[in-house]
């Protein structure tokens, strides 16, 4: 699995475009993202986590007067999760669920000193991934990665397309020749 290194290194603010309104989600620790996403309500990310001193209020006003749609908020929230986690949004959500549904994962994170109140969301997800794949052989690792990276049903190819992954796949294919 490929994590973007900077996303795992700390807490960073995230720039978000919500229907043409540029906003920021302030740098917050993993626990804020975990709480926001655990209820499976994307509005807990956008508009809820937007900087109240920035243009976040414009988004709330737009939702209320109908100039900004719920779908635009969901799209922006998914983009924010992808940016802050260093993963595709669906992979981040699957890792989040794995980290919350399995008490052994939480226990091992605690034993290793991973504190969701101190680390960034990308770092917390990388730690969850580390626990999940610890001791896995090559076949098990491939299976775990495939399950985590599999896009949700119904997504179009354009929504699933990742130019960085496409370039890496092309390079792997070219190196075999």
Helices and strands as residue ranges (DSSP letters): H 5-9, E 14-18, E 21-25, H 30-38, G 42-44, H 56-65, H 70-85, H 89-101, H 103-111, H 121-133, H 138-149, H 157-160, H 163-175
